[in-house]
Amino acid sequence: MSPDFKPVHAKPYAVPRSMQVKAKAEIQRLSNKDVLKKIYDSAMASPTLSVAKPSGSLRLQIDVRRDVPNPREILYDSLDQSIIL
């Protein structure tokens, strides 16, 4: 990690009431399989989305858009010290 790295800690998204029971069950299922692990304190956090599958089950997705740098910002930062001819 670079020394100027700043951890991202985003607020969680609300889970719709209609999906809360299924979301808790899916989280428990993934915890039992050791896919998820409960962490009480972390410098980084990304919100999750609960998306209904065609079968009726849920898919948990992590929104990491804030964690991934914007390519335009990287390009502009690299061009900042450049000379355009």
Buried (B, 14 or more C-beta within 10 A) or exposed (E): EEEEEEEBEBEEEEBEEEBEEBBEEBBEEEEEEEEBEEEEEEEEBBBBEBEEEEEEEBEBEEEEEEEEEEEEEEEEEEEEEEEEE
